[in-house]
Amino acid sequence: MQPKNLKRLLRALEWQGLDVTYNNRTYSVRLVNSPDAPVAEVLLPEGFPVEAKALKQLANLASVRHPSGGCVCRGTVSFILNSSWSKLP
């Protein structure tokens, strides 16, 4: 199931400089100004909020290049929620 207001969310993220697509609970993200950078992927549980700052940090990490020619091949993040976390102070 897609998040509510997906089109609105994707437009807002694009305004933040992110090229984001959504498919099967996975957000694929890269910087708009780095179309040749690898796509970073984020798998989020349904209903988990998406934050532009976190996606931007991941996209920046995926676009890192070393002066000698090294680069990031792939960036993937997943979040697992545990009901016991809600009991933490």
Secondary structure, DSSP 8 states (H G I E B T S, - for coil): ---TTHHHHHHHHHHTTEEEEEETTEEEEEETT-TTS--EEEE--TT----HHHHHHHHHHHT-B-TTS-B---EEEE----GGGGG--
